[in-house]
Amino acid sequence: MMHYFLTLLQLLIGYHLILPLLLYIVYRLTNTKHQKQPLPSTQPAADFGVIITAYQYTESLPGVVSALLKQHYSNYLIYVVADNCDTSNLHFNDDRVILLQPPTVIASNTGSHFYAINHFKRPHSHIVIMDSDNIAEPGLLSALNRYVQAGYLAIQGLRKAKNKETQIAKLDAARDFYYHFFDGHVLFSIGSSATLSGSGMTFQTALYRACLEHLNIQGAGFDKVLQAEIVKRNIRIAFAQDAIVYDEKTSRGDQLVKQRARWINTWFRYFSFGFTLIGKGIRNASFNQIMFGLILLRPPLFIFLALSGICMMVNLFFSLTGLMIWLAGFACFFCGFFIALKESKAERSIYQALLHAPVFIFYQLLALMHIRRANKLSVATQHFHHGETPPNEEV
């Protein structure tokens, strides 16, 4: 009985190694022609309310707003929610920019979003969610609008790395290449939903309100709740790889530990949504819900790699066949990872940074030790560029 249990446990861990490659094979076999077809235009153009949320730090806001004001799309307003911020140095001289200062500290992404929605100057059909460090390409809103007009109610854009000065930032970018390709482009292309990345995304305003207005979400992870609520309604989340925002990558070890502690905490809090979606998908015969549910059950990358490594080492002493199967599984994973980098046209420096992956994993193991108090850490990730010295803070 114990033998069967251990075999099942290894299967539940090991299938995460081969799933990306299997999805890629399905993607290549079924979507070659479909990818080149233009999006249909059956819905009215969007009126976007672009919401930028800032908590404590405002240094990046002028550049973020400036990039949004250069959009090739005209039907939008920008709402900057400066929560617990000193705004004395913020001066926006464009009527399209509305600076909002909540009278009390919100300290919540969704709280800031709804504060902006409740102060809209007009009833925008769609909201666009941006972080206070996101720089939008001029074609961002035009690209998102094409998917809106094709009938999609929820769309995730492509977040590219804005900074790659340090090895940690490059490894963070490599991780993003992997997730954006498999959890974004491939998942959407084969008929399921793209996962949400927290910013650079748009939703029909009515859908966003229906999904989150009745919930009180504290700490990180609103995007995890939102994507589950959307797919629970059997709505597909589109992936718009031409809707590009540049996102600040983590560049220092202490910064990475704090950020990942919050992210890991959200997976443990919300991974059970996967079981709910798989159950609904079976009842509804919905590939979208079943596939997305499986993705939500997957642990963070470093966790399932560490568990897989432990299983492989155990088999080294007890089963040569098991050892060979695990080696094949790791070969499939690395093959899939490099496919993601190649398809995403990653720079040579990203490949070279992979030599430092053990250090990156070590920092995430440190983050795992801090998940119990993850939500007590600052809700904002303060970014430091190469050569800057952060203030003294506990980790």
Secondary structure, 3 states (H helix, E strand, C coil): CHHHHHHHHHHHHHHHHHHHHHHHHHHHHHCCCHHHCCCCCCCCCCCEEEEEEEECCCCCHHHHHHHHCCCCCCCEEEEEEEECCCCCCCCCCCCCEEEECCCCCCCCHHHHHHHHHCCCCCCCCEEEEEECCCEECCCHHHHHHHHHHCCCCEEEEEEEECCCCCHHHHHHHHHHHHHHHHHHHHHHHCCCCCCCCCCCEEEEHHHHHHHHCCCCCCCCCHHHHHHHHHHHCCCCEEEEEEEEEEECCCCCHHHHHHHHHHHHHHHHHHCCHHHHHHHHHHHHCCHHHHHHHHHHHCCCHHHHHHHHHHHHHHHHHHCHHHHHHHHHHHHHHHHHHHHHHHHCCCCHHHHHHHHHHHHHHHHHHHHHCCHHHHHHCCCCCCCCCCCCCCCCCCC
